[in-house]
Amino acid sequence: METDHFILNLKSDKDCLFDSADWPKPFEFSEAVVKVFDDMVSRSVPLYRDVNESVLFWTHSYYQKDSAIVDLGCSTGTTLEVIGRHFKSPIIMLGVDTSQPMLDVAKDKLAGLSKRHQIDFLQCSLEDVELPKASVIILNYTLQFIPVRKRLPILQKIFTALKPDGIVYISEKIRYDNLGFQETTNRIYENFKHRAGYSQSEIERKKEALDQVLVPMTIEQLSAMIKTAGFSVQETVLKWNNFVSIVAQKS
Ligand SMILES: C[S@@+](CC[C@H](N)C(=O)[O-])C[C@H]1O[C@@H](n2cnc3c(N)ncnc32)[C@H](O)[C@@H]1O
């Protein structure tokens, strides 16, 4: 797989949502967020480009012909677009998200690829979705927005939908049990957001809006949940302070 000129197809306005006096709280994936989402996610998630490049390689290695590649919480379709652009032979892709405005942007972003690939989008929650037989399922930065008690059933559903040897690629924000470590990692993450151009007030307002909405687990909790769902093989494939990507296989 050639990724010499690996680029993400990011299409949105600049994220200034938390710069205004009436900043949205609590955080939700509203139409206002959709308008700025690509800029927001690429400036708020460390290693966002690297994670997508990594997803592409894992997908390329584990995709099985005549099965689906499913992106759960696909948002504006950035990951599916990367995969679709790099696969030269036809593949089957499905993007799932609760937000129709997100899916509208995704459809537009992938329109040029629909001649080569079978691409479908489904407006549905992960709690209710019925998944097709898949060899690769992507779950990036979405489980963290789902109530903790509903996370295991979703991972179990993913396990059931996967074909033997299929993989799930999971990325999440995580937390540390140790308070001192958590404070230090918070400062490192704040510094990352400053470097990405966010002001201190934007950072603090977004943090307040996400409180109780984005609920991170420790890496141990996440890993145990993946194992309980049925996956006997899992590896951390990327990590940046309080962000992690794990690949688990149905072996
Ligand atoms: C942080 S974004 C995911 C980012 C995306 N995977 C990426 O890498 O660019 C979370 C997405 O999950 C969707 N979402 C939130 N709760 C959901 C649920 N219960 N079921 C399905 N989608 C959900 C939101 O609409 C949003 O598009």
The ligand as an SDF file (V2000), in Angstrom:
LIG
                    3D

 27 29  0  0  0  0  0  0  0  0999 V2000
  -15.9850   12.0540   17.8650 C   0  0  0  0  0  0  0  0  0  0  0  0
  -17.0620   11.6080   16.6280 S   0  0  0  0  0  0  0  0  0  0  0  0
  -16.2530   10.2510   15.8020 C   0  0  0  0  0  0  0  0  0  0  0  0
  -15.1340   10.6690   14.9430 C   0  0  0  0  0  0  0  0  0  0  0  0
  -14.8750    9.8070   13.7300 C   0  0  0  0  0  0  0  0  0  0  0  0
  -14.9460    8.3860   14.0390 N   0  0  0  0  0  0  0  0  0  0  0  0
  -13.5430   10.1610   13.1690 C   0  0  0  0  0  0  0  0  0  0  0  0
  -12.5610    9.4440   13.4260 O   0  0  0  0  0  0  0  0  0  0  0  0
  -13.4540   11.2100   12.4780 O   0  0  0  0  0  0  0  0  0  0  0  0
  -18.3730   10.7460   17.3840 C   0  0  0  0  0  0  0  0  0  0  0  0
  -19.4800   10.4400   16.3880 C   0  0  0  0  0  0  0  0  0  0  0  0
  -20.3470    9.4790   16.9810 O   0  0  0  0  0  0  0  0  0  0  0  0
  -21.6910    9.8290   16.7270 C   0  0  0  0  0  0  0  0  0  0  0  0
  -22.4510    9.2300   17.8240 N   0  0  0  0  0  0  0  0  0  0  0  0
  -22.5420    9.6320   19.1110 C   0  0  0  0  0  0  0  0  0  0  0  0
  -23.2900    8.7790   19.8230 N   0  0  0  0  0  0  0  0  0  0  0  0
  -23.6590    7.8010   18.9620 C   0  0  0  0  0  0  0  0  0  0  0  0
  -24.4530    6.6180   19.0920 C   0  0  0  0  0  0  0  0  0  0  0  0
  -24.9920    6.2750   20.2620 N   0  0  0  0  0  0  0  0  0  0  0  0
  -24.6350    5.8560   17.9970 N   0  0  0  0  0  0  0  0  0  0  0  0
  -24.0860    6.1940   16.8010 C   0  0  0  0  0  0  0  0  0  0  0  0
  -23.3350    7.2990   16.6200 N   0  0  0  0  0  0  0  0  0  0  0  0
  -23.1270    8.0860   17.6870 C   0  0  0  0  0  0  0  0  0  0  0  0
  -21.7190   11.3400   16.6760 C   0  0  0  0  0  0  0  0  0  0  0  0
  -22.7910   11.8320   15.9030 O   0  0  0  0  0  0  0  0  0  0  0  0
  -20.3510   11.6320   16.0440 C   0  0  0  0  0  0  0  0  0  0  0  0
  -20.4470   11.7640   14.6540 O   0  0  0  0  0  0  0  0  0  0  0  0
  1  2  1  0
  2  3  1  0
  2 10  1  0
  3  4  1  0
  4  5  1  0
  5  6  1  0
  5  7  1  0
  7  8  2  0
  7  9  1  0
 10 11  1  0
 11 12  1  0
 11 26  1  0
 12 13  1  0
 13 14  1  0
 13 24  1  0
 14 15  1  0
 14 23  1  0
 15 16  2  0
 16 17  1  0
 17 18  1  0
 17 23  2  0
 18 19  1  0
 18 20  2  0
 20 21  1  0
 21 22  2  0
 22 23  1  0
 24 25  1  0
 24 26  1  0
 26 27  1  0
M  CHG  2   2   1   9  -1
M  END
$$$$
